[in-house]
Each structure stands twice: as C-alpha cells, then as structure tokens.
Amino acid sequence: MHKQADPLDQVFAFRAFDFRNRFPDPLPNFRAALECLQSEDAYMPDVVAEIRVYLKDDRSIAIPNSFFWVEQKHFASLAEAQSWVQARRKRAVTGSPLDKLAGLLIANPDDSLEKQVRDAVAKTFTKMVSKADNDAVCEPAESWLREAIRALPKSDDVGAPNDG
C-alpha cells in the first residue's frame, strides 16, 4: 500500500516578520516562527506580524494571522466602560490639552455619553496569542498549511501555458 507523502515535506523553511524585520534567519517550523514573534526581541508584533512558509520549489505561503493574533476587548463589562468614559470626561475638563485627546481611538469625546460607552465596550485590540496557547495554535495552523500546500497547482504546472 502506497503511503501519501506529508505536504509539509515540501517546506524548506519558515520566516517570522515583525515591524522591524528582526528575524532574518530561516526557522524549522511554525512553532519556532510563532515563538520569535512572542519573544522580547519582537518589535510591535501586535501591529505587524507575518509568518511565511517557503517551499522547496521556490513558492511561499503566508500563514493567516488569525492563527497567532487574537482580538481582546478593552473593557470586560459595561460598568467598566462607563467608569472609563466618566473618568476621561472629568480629566478632559480639568486636565491638560492632551487629556482631551486621551482615548480618542476608543470613543469620540464629542459623541453622546451613551454612544461613547457603547463604542468603548465594543472596542477591541489585537494581541499575540499567549505562549500558553501555542499547542492549541500549532496543530490547526499546520493542518491549514497542509491543505494550502495540497491546493497549490503542481510546481511543474506553474508558469505552464494555459490550454484554454
């Protein structure tokens, strides 16, 4: 019986990219690339991060960042958001001109109090997945990559004239 080859056998190397491209060396697997982006050496990985897979036939595939980024809410509850909006409003009245700009990306201070609270409670930010979740992240990422490699046209078909 013929055993089908693992598509991951076609992988030459992985690369991790952060905002300053601090990881130029090839990496052996997805976990190693993920750990680079989670390391203290990574620069702004919550803003710019990519893991790219290079295949032995010179093609590459970007792993979707949904495998290593998670969305997290700024506020855990409506009450917490309300408290923040009220404190910000008080600082804007009594504080410096910069205090008037505080939290502008979360809620517009010119909106009604109710809208500010709704916007604040709905606002999320992106962060790297926790190292504690790496086992749960690596397996689905590698499964996705296997399917992505299987879905690629055969490398000898790349650049071949279209018979249509």
FENQUI-V707580 format. One record per residue. N is the residue number from 1. PHI is phi in degrees with one decimal (999 if undefined). OMEGA is omega in whole degrees, -180 to 180 (* if undefined). NEAR is the number of other C-alpha atoms within 10 Angstrom. Layout:
N,PHI,OMEGA,NEAR / N,PHI,OMEGA,NEAR
This chain:
1,999,-177,3 / 2,-86.9,179,4 / 3,-87.7,-180,5 / 4,-73.9,-179,6 / 5,-67.2,176,8 / 6,-73.4,179,10 / 7,-55.9,180,16 / 8,-67.8,175,17 / 9,-65.2,179,10 / 10,-82.1,-178,15 / 11,-77.3,175,21 / 12,-89.0,-177,18 / 13,-165.1,173,18 / 14,-112.2,173,24 / 15,-135.5,174,23 / 16,-111.7,179,25 / 17,-124.0,172,21 / 18,-116.0,-175,20 / 19,-60.0,-179,14 / 20,-109.9,178,12 / 21,50.7,-175,14 / 22,-84.3,-176,14 / 23,-124.9,-176,16 / 24,-76.8,-175,9 / 25,-79.4,175,11 / 26,-66.3,-178,15 / 27,-121.4,-172,18 / 28,-77.8,-175,14 / 29,-159.7,-179,17 / 30,-60.8,-179,24 / 31,-57.9,-180,18 / 32,-62.7,178,15 / 33,-66.0,178,23 / 34,-60.9,-180,26 / 35,-64.4,174,15 / 36,-61.3,-179,21 / 37,-68.7,178,27 / 38,-89.1,-174,19 / 39,-78.4,176,11 / 40,-65.6,-180,8 / 41,-75.8,-178,12 / 42,-69.2,179,21 / 43,-108.5,178,18 / 44,52.3,-179,14 / 45,-68.3,177,23 / 46,-78.5,-179,19 / 47,-107.1,-180,13 / 48,-131.9,177,15 / 49,-154.0,177,22 / 50,-148.9,169,20 / 51,-119.1,-178,22 / 52,-118.9,180,18 / 53,-108.6,178,26 / 54,-105.8,-180,18 / 55,-93.7,-178,18 / 56,-65.8,180,13 / 57,-95.9,176,13 / 58,75.9,175,9 / 59,-92.5,177,13 / 60,-141.1,-179,16 / 61,-135.6,174,16 / 62,-88.7,176,14 / 63,-75.3,179,19 / 64,-57.5,-177,14 / 65,-67.9,176,14 / 66,-64.5,176,12 / 67,-78.0,-177,18 / 68,-127.2,174,25 / 69,-108.2,174,18 / 70,-127.9,176,15 / 71,-93.1,179,13 / 72,-129.6,179,12 / 73,-73.8,176,13 / 74,-68.3,-176,15 / 75,-125.4,-177,16 / 76,-78.2,-176,11 / 77,-150.0,176,12 / 78,-63.0,-180,14 / 79,-62.1,179,12 / 80,-64.9,178,14 / 81,-64.6,178,21 / 82,-60.7,179,19 / 83,-61.2,179,12 / 84,-63.3,-180,18 / 85,-60.7,-180,21 / 86,-65.7,178,14 / 87,-65.7,178,11 / 88,-64.5,179,19 / 89,-60.7,180,17 / 90,-65.4,178,13 / 91,-63.9,-180,16 / 92,-63.6,-179,17 / 93,-78.1,-173,11 / 94,-101.2,-172,11 / 95,-96.9,-178,12 / 96,-79.1,176,10 / 97,-58.1,177,11 / 98,-67.9,178,9 / 99,-62.9,178,16 / 100,-68.8,-179,17 / 101,-92.0,-176,13 / 102,-57.0,176,16 / 103,74.7,-178,14 / 104,-59.1,179,11 / 105,-76.6,179,11 / 106,-91.0,-180,18 / 107,-155.2,180,20 / 108,-78.5,-178,17 / 109,-67.4,178,19 / 110,-83.8,178,9 / 111,-75.1,176,11 / 112,-62.6,179,10 / 113,-56.8,-179,16 / 114,-63.1,-180,11 / 115,-67.3,178,14 / 116,-59.9,180,21 / 117,-65.7,178,24 / 118,-60.0,180,15 / 119,-64.0,-178,17 / 120,-64.7,-178,25 / 121,-70.9,-180,22 / 122,-86.3,-174,17 / 123,-67.5,177,17 / 124,-124.0,173,15 / 125,-135.1,-178,13 / 126,-95.5,174,14 / 127,-145.9,178,16 / 128,-68.3,176,20 / 129,-61.2,-180,19 / 130,-66.7,176,13 / 131,-57.7,180,13 / 132,-64.6,-179,8 / 133,-97.9,-176,10 / 134,-58.5,179,16 / 135,-60.4,-179,10 / 136,-69.7,-179,11 / 137,-87.8,-173,19 / 138,-64.5,-177,17 / 139,-61.6,178,13 / 140,-66.3,178,12 / 141,-64.7,179,19 / 142,-68.8,176,17 / 143,-63.9,177,12 / 144,-59.9,-178,15 / 145,-63.7,177,21 / 146,-56.3,-179,17 / 147,-66.2,179,13 / 148,-64.2,178,14 / 149,-68.0,178,18 / 150,-60.3,-177,13 / 151,-77.5,179,9 / 152,-67.6,172,12 / 153,-63.7,178,9 / 154,-55.9,-174,10 / 155,-62.3,177,12 / 156,-76.3,176,8 / 157,-88.0,-179,10 / 158,-66.6,180,11 / 159,80.6,178,7 / 160,-72.6,180,8 / 161,-63.1,179,7 / 162,-78.8,-178,6 / 163,-84.0,-175,4 / 164,-87.3,*,3
